Amino acid sequence: MINLGILTAHHYPRLGGMEYAVHFMANELHKNDSVQVNVACNSLKGISKTFHYNYNCYRAKSFSYLTPWLFKYNQDKMIKEQHINLLHDPMLHGGGYYCYQQKLKQDIPYIAHLQGADVQVVKAIAYGALLDSNLKQRIKKVVKHADHLIAASKINKQNMIDLGADANKISIVHNGIQIEEINKIPFQNQRALWGIEKDDFLIITVGRNKPVKRMSLLFEALEKLKEYKKIKCICVGPVQGLQQLAKNKGIQDHVIFTGQIPKNQNINIQTPYPELINLYRSSNIYISTSYVESFGNAAADSLACGIPIIIGKKHGIRDAIVEGETGWVIDEETPASLAEMILTFYKQRDTFNNNQVMISQSVEHLTWENIAKQMMNIFNKIV
């Protein structure tokens, strides 16, 4: 019997790529009779104490400067009560370092599971934990002493090899997609709701306006295409200065800002969100201009909805696309190159719209059930 202990500072329903992946992996693993899943996490401010998890979740209490100590106490409590014999982390310099410390103290094997910002670096915007000398030392210790390592993509596997990891100790396990739940959502065209006409060519992008998302690249590409009145872009997520950026580029009539969908998605919301799924389905193409993406959950959901994607070179979702059929990579990550790609899609949109079934089928193997099976194979080799 595997008594799995997942150590993480931040946890679902505080939604982010990491929180999403850990929760749905834990949910699926919980269904397996040969593993008991337990999560120890930090305090979750604003989340009801009665929030239900299918697996055991040890939430630390919040008490001023004692909170970090209470979190460590919480980890020890879970390990003792649940007889943990395998530890897992979802972030090398966070949960991974907690696992490393517990291995030193209690000799429990652990699997380190990187999530992106822990090993990805973009020096131009000071992005990445490795740029912090203290965090870099943490990460190197975690990688060196882990019993096994999991990367979300080929790109992230290479990141770990570059840090000195043994390639034979690294498995690639992609993030899953809620395929079945997405397919159950009835289609409702969202265009009229946002003032988008039937014959508009609609681009969708999803995420927060952080420097790593490089939204300026997309907006500069749209600036070059503003003579094409039917090309529109819908931005899902907190606005955070995007409206002013659109105005500066003179494309305010081409861009629609939805804000978060749903509005209170950070607190106790069951995914997938029907409004967002149907917005993907109502669009012609998904675009992410991020400098780097460990995998790209929004891009994966777009594919599951039958929508082709355009992504950057350092996006882990490249592993899951058929380039030139379900997804396209921006060869030169410049506004001119991206604008040219968008214009090609715009002129051939009828052809791509007929490929929705093929695109959605291309990722149907990425169910959380299949991801959990891959994880179990790794667990069984360690315990």
NUKOL-109112 format. One record per residue (C-alpha): residue in one letter; x, y, z; chain. Coordinates in pm, 1 decimal, padded with zeros to 6 digits, always signed. Layout:
BEGIN
{pt A,{X,Y,Z},A}
...
***
This chain:
BEGIN
{pt M,{+00000.0,+00000.0,+00000.0},A}
{pt I,{+00133.3,+00339.8,-00096.6},A}
{pt N,{+00060.5,+00611.1,+00156.1},A}
{pt L,{+00134.3,+00917.6,-00050.9},A}
{pt G,{+00202.5,+01252.9,+00108.6},A}
{pt I,{+00193.1,+01561.0,-00116.4},A}
{pt L,{+00360.5,+01869.0,+00032.0},A}
{pt T,{+00262.0,+02202.8,-00116.6},A}
{pt A,{+00240.7,+02560.6,+00006.0},A}
{pt H,{-00046.5,+02663.4,-00221.8},A}
{pt H,{-00338.7,+02437.9,-00300.8},A}
{pt Y,{-00672.0,+02413.4,-00478.3},A}
{pt P,{-00916.8,+02590.9,-00494.2},A}
{pt R,{-00659.3,+02869.3,-00524.4},A}
{pt L,{-00643.6,+02810.9,-00895.7},A}
{pt G,{-00322.0,+02823.9,-01090.9},A}
{pt G,{-00155.9,+02570.1,-01315.6},A}
{pt M,{+00016.2,+02396.3,-01025.2},A}
{pt E,{-00285.2,+02396.3,-00792.5},A}
{pt Y,{-00509.4,+02264.4,-01068.9},A}
{pt A,{-00269.9,+01983.7,-01162.9},A}
{pt V,{-00207.1,+01866.6,-00805.7},A}
{pt H,{-00575.3,+01860.1,-00712.7},A}
{pt F,{-00697.7,+01665.0,-01013.9},A}
{pt M,{-00406.3,+01423.9,-00998.0},A}
{pt A,{-00483.8,+01362.6,-00629.0},A}
{pt N,{-00852.5,+01315.6,-00703.6},A}
{pt E,{-00781.7,+01052.5,-00967.3},A}
{pt L,{-00517.3,+00871.5,-00762.9},A}
{pt H,{-00765.2,+00857.5,-00474.4},A}
{pt K,{-00979.5,+00618.1,-00680.4},A}
{pt N,{-00699.3,+00359.2,-00683.5},A}
{pt D,{-00725.0,+00099.5,-00405.1},A}
{pt S,{-00348.0,+00062.5,-00380.4},A}
{pt V,{-00276.1,+00423.3,-00287.7},A}
{pt Q,{-00403.6,+00657.4,-00019.4},A}
{pt V,{-00359.3,+01023.1,-00107.6},A}
{pt N,{-00286.3,+01288.4,+00152.7},A}
{pt V,{-00204.3,+01655.2,+00101.8},A}
{pt A,{-00039.6,+01887.7,+00354.2},A}
{pt C,{-00067.6,+02251.2,+00254.3},A}
{pt N,{-00032.1,+02597.9,+00399.3},A}
{pt S,{-00326.7,+02798.1,+00531.1},A}
{pt L,{-00581.0,+02883.4,+00259.5},A}
{pt K,{-00708.4,+03227.7,+00349.4},A}
{pt G,{-01058.4,+03301.0,+00228.3},A}
{pt I,{-01139.6,+02934.8,+00168.5},A}
{pt S,{-01404.4,+02785.0,+00393.8},A}
{pt K,{-01276.1,+02533.3,+00645.1},A}
{pt T,{-01556.7,+02304.2,+00531.5},A}
{pt F,{-01431.6,+02293.5,+00171.1},A}
{pt H,{-01451.8,+01925.5,+00074.3},A}
{pt Y,{-01166.9,+01720.0,-00068.2},A}
{pt N,{-01208.8,+01355.8,-00170.6},A}
{pt Y,{-00862.5,+01283.0,-00030.8},A}
{pt N,{-00717.4,+01371.0,+00310.6},A}
{pt C,{-00614.0,+01735.7,+00321.3},A}
{pt Y,{-00419.1,+01877.3,+00614.3},A}
{pt R,{-00458.0,+02253.8,+00604.2},A}
{pt A,{-00223.1,+02445.4,+00831.0},A}
{pt K,{-00366.6,+02709.5,+01060.1},A}
{pt S,{-00280.8,+03074.2,+01007.5},A}
{pt F,{-00142.8,+03258.3,+01308.9},A}
{pt S,{+00075.7,+03558.0,+01231.3},A}
{pt Y,{+00451.7,+03488.5,+01236.8},A}
{pt L,{+00386.8,+03132.6,+01362.1},A}
{pt T,{+00222.3,+03029.3,+01033.4},A}
{pt P,{+00544.4,+02883.4,+00874.9},A}
{pt W,{+00606.8,+02678.7,+01190.1},A}
{pt L,{+00247.0,+02558.0,+01190.4},A}
{pt F,{+00286.3,+02447.5,+00829.4},A}
{pt K,{+00588.4,+02232.6,+00917.7},A}
{pt Y,{+00403.0,+02094.0,+01217.8},A}
{pt N,{+00116.5,+02009.6,+00984.0},A}
{pt Q,{+00349.6,+01813.4,+00756.3},A}
{pt D,{+00483.5,+01609.4,+01048.9},A}
{pt K,{+00131.1,+01543.9,+01172.1},A}
{pt M,{+00019.4,+01407.5,+00834.4},A}
{pt I,{+00330.2,+01190.3,+00795.7},A}
{pt K,{+00281.6,+01037.5,+01139.7},A}
{pt E,{-00096.2,+00988.4,+01129.4},A}
{pt Q,{-00110.2,+00851.9,+00774.4},A}
{pt H,{+00211.5,+00644.9,+00789.8},A}
{pt I,{+00347.3,+00817.4,+00481.0},A}
{pt N,{+00594.9,+00603.5,+00285.6},A}
{pt L,{+00630.8,+00821.6,-00024.0},A}
{pt L,{+00643.7,+01199.7,-00059.4},A}
{pt H,{+00561.6,+01406.1,-00364.9},A}
{pt D,{+00601.9,+01774.6,-00439.0},A}
{pt P,{+00461.6,+02007.2,-00703.5},A}
{pt M,{+00731.8,+02279.0,-00699.3},A}
{pt L,{+01103.2,+02220.2,-00649.6},A}
{pt H,{+01187.8,+02519.1,-00429.7},A}
{pt G,{+00858.5,+02491.0,-00236.8},A}
{pt G,{+00713.7,+02146.1,-00179.8},A}
{pt G,{+01029.8,+01987.4,-00316.3},A}
{pt Y,{+01243.0,+02144.9,-00047.5},A}
{pt Y,{+00996.3,+02034.0,+00221.0},A}
{pt C,{+01024.6,+01678.5,+00084.2},A}
{pt Y,{+01404.1,+01700.4,+00087.5},A}
{pt Q,{+01398.0,+01813.5,+00452.1},A}
{pt Q,{+01160.9,+01531.2,+00547.9},A}
{pt K,{+01383.8,+01275.7,+00375.1},A}
{pt L,{+01681.7,+01395.7,+00578.2},A}
{pt K,{+01476.6,+01380.9,+00898.1},A}
{pt Q,{+01265.6,+01068.2,+00845.4},A}
{pt D,{+01429.5,+00884.2,+00553.6},A}
{pt I,{+01114.7,+00890.0,+00338.8},A}
{pt P,{+01170.6,+00866.3,-00038.5},A}
{pt Y,{+01034.6,+01149.0,-00247.7},A}
{pt I,{+00946.6,+01232.4,-00605.7},A}
{pt A,{+01018.4,+01587.8,-00719.7},A}
{pt H,{+00771.0,+01721.3,-00974.7},A}
{pt L,{+00869.6,+02049.2,-01136.1},A}
{pt Q,{+00604.6,+02295.7,-01253.3},A}
{pt G,{+00787.7,+02556.5,-01459.3},A}
{pt A,{+00893.8,+02869.5,-01271.1},A}
{pt D,{+01122.1,+02656.9,-01054.7},A}
{pt V,{+01348.4,+02569.0,-01350.4},A}
{pt Q,{+01247.0,+02805.1,-01632.0},A}
{pt V,{+01439.0,+03130.3,-01666.4},A}
{pt V,{+01375.9,+03447.6,-01865.5},A}
{pt K,{+01654.9,+03684.6,-01768.8},A}
{pt A,{+01511.5,+03975.5,-01968.6},A}
{pt I,{+01219.6,+04002.4,-01724.3},A}
{pt A,{+01394.2,+03860.5,-01415.5},A}
{pt Y,{+01168.3,+03553.4,-01423.9},A}
{pt G,{+01257.8,+03225.3,-01260.1},A}
{pt A,{+01350.0,+03093.6,-00916.7},A}
{pt L,{+01697.8,+02999.8,-01040.1},A}
{pt L,{+01786.4,+03369.6,-01058.5},A}
{pt D,{+01769.0,+03378.8,-00678.5},A}
{pt S,{+02092.0,+03226.7,-00543.8},A}
{pt N,{+01924.1,+03089.1,-00229.8},A}
{pt L,{+01639.6,+02927.2,-00422.9},A}
{pt K,{+01885.4,+02790.5,-00676.7},A}
{pt Q,{+02074.2,+02608.3,-00401.0},A}
{pt R,{+01745.7,+02467.8,-00272.7},A}
{pt I,{+01649.6,+02343.7,-00617.1},A}
{pt K,{+01987.0,+02179.8,-00675.5},A}
{pt K,{+01960.8,+01992.2,-00344.7},A}
{pt V,{+01609.5,+01873.7,-00429.8},A}
{pt V,{+01714.5,+01751.6,-00774.4},A}
{pt K,{+02025.9,+01578.0,-00641.1},A}
{pt H,{+01855.4,+01388.0,-00359.6},A}
{pt A,{+01518.0,+01305.6,-00519.5},A}
{pt D,{+01446.5,+00935.8,-00571.5},A}
{pt H,{+01278.8,+01025.1,-00899.7},A}
{pt L,{+01197.9,+01337.1,-01100.4},A}
{pt I,{+00890.3,+01421.5,-01306.0},A}
{pt A,{+00879.8,+01681.8,-01580.9},A}
{pt A,{+00561.1,+01814.8,-01739.0},A}
{pt S,{+00724.5,+01832.1,-02083.0},A}
{pt K,{+01039.3,+01759.2,-02283.6},A}
{pt I,{+01145.2,+02118.6,-02235.7},A}
{pt N,{+01129.1,+02085.5,-01857.6},A}
{pt K,{+01315.2,+01754.0,-01868.2},A}
{pt Q,{+01602.8,+01931.0,-02041.0},A}
{pt N,{+01583.7,+02206.4,-01778.0},A}
{pt M,{+01652.2,+01944.6,-01509.1},A}
{pt I,{+01931.0,+01778.7,-01704.3},A}
{pt D,{+02092.7,+02121.3,-01734.0},A}
{pt L,{+02080.9,+02138.0,-01353.0},A}
{pt G,{+02278.3,+01815.2,-01328.8},A}
{pt A,{+01993.9,+01564.0,-01300.0},A}
{pt D,{+02040.9,+01208.9,-01423.3},A}
{pt A,{+01825.7,+01173.6,-01738.1},A}
{pt N,{+01747.3,+00812.0,-01640.6},A}
{pt K,{+01577.8,+00935.6,-01322.6},A}
{pt I,{+01340.5,+01170.3,-01508.3},A}
{pt S,{+00994.7,+01075.8,-01637.0},A}
{pt I,{+00777.3,+01300.7,-01849.0},A}
{pt V,{+00415.9,+01311.3,-01733.1},A}
{pt H,{+00200.4,+01575.2,-01897.2},A}
{pt N,{-00074.9,+01756.3,-01712.4},A}
{pt G,{-00417.4,+01608.0,-01769.9},A}
{pt I,{-00732.1,+01753.7,-01922.5},A}
{pt Q,{-01088.3,+01712.8,-01794.2},A}
{pt I,{-01189.7,+01555.9,-02124.4},A}
{pt E,{-01507.1,+01384.3,-02006.2},A}
{pt E,{-01631.1,+01687.4,-01814.1},A}
{pt I,{-01562.6,+01919.1,-02109.1},A}
{pt N,{-01750.5,+01690.7,-02348.3},A}
{pt K,{-02055.5,+01692.7,-02121.5},A}
{pt I,{-02093.4,+02070.0,-02140.0},A}
{pt P,{-02361.1,+02161.6,-02398.9},A}
{pt F,{-02249.7,+02415.0,-02657.1},A}
{pt Q,{-02380.4,+02769.2,-02628.4},A}
{pt N,{-02232.3,+03021.4,-02869.5},A}
{pt Q,{-02084.0,+03309.4,-02669.4},A}
{pt R,{-02029.5,+03554.8,-02953.9},A}
{pt A,{-02349.1,+03756.7,-02917.3},A}
{pt L,{-02284.4,+03791.7,-02544.0},A}
{pt W,{-01960.0,+03980.3,-02615.1},A}
{pt G,{-02072.7,+04170.0,-02924.0},A}
{pt I,{-01882.0,+03951.9,-03167.6},A}
{pt E,{-02037.4,+03898.8,-03509.5},A}
{pt K,{-02080.3,+03560.6,-03672.4},A}
{pt D,{-01824.1,+03630.4,-03946.7},A}
{pt D,{-01560.7,+03783.5,-03716.1},A}
{pt F,{-01233.0,+03592.1,-03691.1},A}
{pt L,{-01197.7,+03544.8,-03316.1},A}
{pt I,{-00868.3,+03492.5,-03133.7},A}
{pt I,{-00883.4,+03388.5,-02767.8},A}
{pt T,{-00608.3,+03421.7,-02509.2},A}
{pt V,{-00636.2,+03329.2,-02141.3},A}
{pt G,{-00430.3,+03427.6,-01838.8},A}
{pt R,{-00307.5,+03705.8,-01615.3},A}
{pt N,{-00117.3,+03999.8,-01759.5},A}
{pt K,{+00217.8,+03911.1,-01605.2},A}
{pt P,{+00549.9,+03994.4,-01774.8},A}
{pt V,{+00610.3,+03626.5,-01856.6},A}
{pt K,{+00284.8,+03619.5,-02057.5},A}
{pt R,{+00431.4,+03881.9,-02296.3},A}
{pt M,{+00092.9,+04019.9,-02402.6},A}
{pt S,{+00267.2,+04307.5,-02575.4},A}
{pt L,{+00377.7,+04067.9,-02850.6},A}
{pt L,{+00018.4,+03973.5,-02928.4},A}
{pt F,{-00102.7,+04333.7,-02916.4},A}
{pt E,{+00180.9,+04452.9,-03139.8},A}
{pt A,{+00087.7,+04182.2,-03391.4},A}
{pt L,{-00275.6,+04294.6,-03379.5},A}
{pt E,{-00159.6,+04651.6,-03433.8},A}
{pt K,{-00012.0,+04543.1,-03766.6},A}
{pt L,{-00349.1,+04389.3,-03861.1},A}
{pt K,{-00585.9,+04663.6,-03749.3},A}
{pt E,{-00690.4,+04735.7,-04108.0},A}
{pt Y,{-00864.9,+04395.6,-04096.5},A}
{pt K,{-01180.8,+04497.6,-03912.9},A}
{pt K,{-01308.8,+04141.4,-03876.5},A}
{pt I,{-01007.7,+04017.9,-03677.5},A}
{pt K,{-01098.4,+04034.9,-03308.3},A}
{pt C,{-00927.9,+03915.5,-02991.8},A}
{pt I,{-01095.0,+03823.0,-02665.1},A}
{pt C,{-00877.0,+03834.2,-02351.8},A}
{pt V,{-00992.6,+03624.6,-02055.6},A}
{pt G,{-00845.7,+03708.5,-01716.6},A}
{pt P,{-00774.3,+04009.6,-01495.7},A}
{pt V,{-00733.2,+04323.4,-01706.5},A}
{pt Q,{-00426.5,+04461.5,-01519.8},A}
{pt G,{-00329.7,+04737.0,-01761.3},A}
{pt L,{-00427.0,+04558.6,-02082.0},A}
{pt Q,{-00693.3,+04812.5,-02174.8},A}
{pt Q,{-00438.7,+05092.7,-02170.6},A}
{pt L,{-00195.4,+04880.6,-02371.4},A}
{pt A,{-00464.0,+04817.5,-02633.9},A}
{pt K,{-00541.1,+05189.0,-02646.5},A}
{pt N,{-00172.2,+05273.5,-02688.6},A}
{pt K,{-00157.4,+05037.2,-02985.8},A}
{pt G,{-00479.0,+05174.5,-03135.3},A}
{pt I,{-00651.4,+04835.2,-03126.5},A}
{pt Q,{-00916.4,+04902.6,-02860.4},A}
{pt D,{-01190.4,+04831.2,-03116.9},A}
{pt H,{-01039.2,+04490.6,-03191.9},A}
{pt V,{-00996.5,+04362.3,-02835.1},A}
{pt I,{-01263.2,+04250.0,-02586.4},A}
{pt F,{-01178.8,+04212.4,-02216.4},A}
{pt T,{-01394.4,+03969.7,-02019.9},A}
{pt G,{-01219.4,+03984.5,-01683.8},A}
{pt Q,{-01205.4,+03657.3,-01491.1},A}
{pt I,{-01443.9,+03382.9,-01599.5},A}
{pt P,{-01621.2,+03309.6,-01375.2},A}
{pt K,{-01583.7,+03625.7,-01169.7},A}
{pt N,{-01504.8,+03448.3,-00841.0},A}
{pt Q,{-01295.9,+03165.5,-00985.0},A}
{pt N,{-01035.2,+03180.5,-00707.8},A}
{pt I,{-01277.9,+03050.4,-00447.8},A}
{pt N,{-01457.5,+02716.0,-00449.5},A}
{pt I,{-01559.0,+02687.9,-00813.6},A}
{pt Q,{-01602.0,+02352.9,-00985.8},A}
{pt T,{-01406.7,+02328.2,-01309.2},A}
{pt P,{-01429.7,+02316.4,-01604.1},A}
{pt Y,{-01617.6,+02644.7,-01634.9},A}
{pt P,{-01898.1,+02617.0,-01894.1},A}
{pt E,{-01866.8,+02986.6,-01987.1},A}
{pt L,{-01496.2,+02949.0,-02062.3},A}
{pt I,{-01531.2,+02617.8,-02245.1},A}
{pt N,{-01796.3,+02767.7,-02470.3},A}
{pt L,{-01583.5,+03074.9,-02529.9},A}
{pt Y,{-01306.5,+02846.4,-02657.2},A}
{pt R,{-01560.3,+02670.7,-02879.2},A}
{pt S,{-01688.7,+03005.2,-03007.8},A}
{pt S,{-01338.0,+03114.0,-03112.3},A}
{pt N,{-01133.7,+03039.5,-03421.8},A}
{pt I,{-00792.1,+03004.2,-03261.4},A}
{pt Y,{-00613.7,+03018.9,-02925.1},A}
{pt I,{-00286.8,+03212.6,-02896.0},A}
{pt S,{-00032.4,+03219.0,-02614.8},A}
{pt T,{+00266.8,+03452.4,-02649.1},A}
{pt S,{+00429.8,+03362.3,-02316.9},A}
{pt Y,{+00807.6,+03349.7,-02308.4},A}
{pt V,{+00782.9,+03002.0,-02151.2},A}
{pt E,{+00509.7,+02760.3,-02043.2},A}
{pt S,{+00574.1,+02437.7,-01853.2},A}
{pt F,{+00277.2,+02279.6,-02028.3},A}
{pt G,{-00009.1,+02523.4,-02080.7},A}
{pt N,{-00343.2,+02419.5,-01933.8},A}
{pt A,{-00543.2,+02679.5,-02125.8},A}
{pt A,{-00384.8,+02569.4,-02453.9},A}
{pt A,{-00461.1,+02206.4,-02368.1},A}
{pt D,{-00825.5,+02288.9,-02291.4},A}
{pt S,{-00848.3,+02475.3,-02623.2},A}
{pt L,{-00731.7,+02166.2,-02808.9},A}
{pt A,{-00986.0,+01956.0,-02618.3},A}
{pt C,{-01251.2,+02198.9,-02743.9},A}
{pt G,{-01135.4,+02148.9,-03103.3},A}
{pt I,{-00960.9,+02483.7,-03137.0},A}
{pt P,{-00613.8,+02503.6,-03299.7},A}
{pt I,{-00340.2,+02685.9,-03111.0},A}
{pt I,{-00046.4,+02916.8,-03181.8},A}
{pt I,{+00229.2,+02903.7,-02920.8},A}
{pt G,{+00588.4,+03008.6,-02854.8},A}
{pt K,{+00895.5,+02788.6,-02896.5},A}
{pt K,{+00940.0,+02721.0,-02524.8},A}
{pt H,{+00590.1,+02587.4,-02455.8},A}
{pt G,{+00559.5,+02235.0,-02316.5},A}
{pt I,{+00228.6,+02179.0,-02495.6},A}
{pt R,{+00440.6,+02129.5,-02810.2},A}
{pt D,{+00470.0,+01767.4,-02694.9},A}
{pt A,{+00095.0,+01721.3,-02744.6},A}
{pt I,{+00038.8,+01891.5,-03079.2},A}
{pt V,{+00081.7,+01777.9,-03435.6},A}
{pt E,{+00267.4,+02079.4,-03571.6},A}
{pt G,{+00101.0,+02216.7,-03880.4},A}
{pt E,{-00225.9,+02034.7,-03805.2},A}
{pt T,{-00342.6,+02101.4,-03448.9},A}
{pt G,{-00090.2,+02362.3,-03341.3},A}
{pt W,{+00161.5,+02607.4,-03480.9},A}
{pt V,{+00481.9,+02741.8,-03327.3},A}
{pt I,{+00586.6,+03102.6,-03385.1},A}
{pt D,{+00915.8,+03056.2,-03572.2},A}
{pt E,{+01039.5,+03407.3,-03506.0},A}
{pt E,{+00878.5,+03546.7,-03194.8},A}
{pt T,{+00826.2,+03891.9,-03341.2},A}
{pt P,{+00508.7,+04095.5,-03402.7},A}
{pt A,{+00559.7,+04067.3,-03780.6},A}
{pt S,{+00593.0,+03687.6,-03772.1},A}
{pt L,{+00290.3,+03644.3,-03547.3},A}
{pt A,{+00083.2,+03887.6,-03754.9},A}
{pt E,{+00164.6,+03685.9,-04067.1},A}
{pt M,{+00050.9,+03364.2,-03898.7},A}
{pt I,{-00274.7,+03522.1,-03780.6},A}
{pt L,{-00344.0,+03654.9,-04130.0},A}
{pt T,{-00288.8,+03307.7,-04278.2},A}
{pt F,{-00543.4,+03161.0,-04039.0},A}
{pt Y,{-00782.7,+03445.4,-04107.8},A}
{pt K,{-00773.6,+03379.3,-04481.4},A}
{pt Q,{-00808.6,+03001.0,-04438.6},A}
{pt R,{-01043.7,+02994.1,-04139.0},A}
{pt D,{-01308.5,+02779.3,-04309.6},A}
{pt T,{-01052.7,+02500.7,-04362.3},A}
{pt F,{-00940.8,+02502.8,-03998.6},A}
{pt N,{-01298.0,+02521.1,-03868.6},A}
{pt N,{-01365.9,+02184.1,-04033.0},A}
{pt N,{-01091.5,+02014.9,-03827.9},A}
{pt Q,{-01247.9,+02052.2,-03483.0},A}
{pt V,{-01317.1,+01680.4,-03430.3},A}
{pt M,{-00964.4,+01582.5,-03532.4},A}
{pt I,{-00813.4,+01846.1,-03304.1},A}
{pt S,{-01018.2,+01741.5,-03000.1},A}
{pt Q,{-00938.9,+01373.6,-03060.1},A}
{pt S,{-00566.4,+01451.4,-03074.0},A}
{pt V,{-00556.5,+01507.8,-02695.4},A}
{pt E,{-00820.2,+01261.6,-02577.7},A}
{pt H,{-00545.1,+01041.1,-02430.2},A}
{pt L,{-00458.5,+01316.3,-02178.6},A}
{pt T,{-00730.3,+01224.7,-01930.3},A}
{pt W,{-00649.5,+01250.9,-01561.7},A}
{pt E,{-00720.0,+00877.2,-01540.2},A}
{pt N,{-00432.1,+00806.8,-01780.1},A}
{pt I,{-00207.5,+01055.5,-01602.1},A}
{pt A,{-00278.0,+00882.4,-01269.9},A}
{pt K,{-00183.2,+00545.6,-01422.7},A}
{pt Q,{+00149.2,+00687.8,-01531.3},A}
{pt M,{+00205.8,+00824.4,-01182.4},A}
{pt M,{+00122.0,+00488.0,-01023.6},A}
{pt N,{+00378.3,+00313.6,-01243.3},A}
{pt I,{+00640.8,+00552.8,-01111.1},A}
{pt F,{+00526.1,+00520.3,-00748.7},A}
{pt N,{+00543.8,+00141.1,-00765.4},A}
{pt K,{+00905.8,+00155.2,-00877.3},A}
{pt I,{+01001.5,+00367.2,-00576.7},A}
{pt V,{+00803.1,+00201.2,-00295.7},A}
***
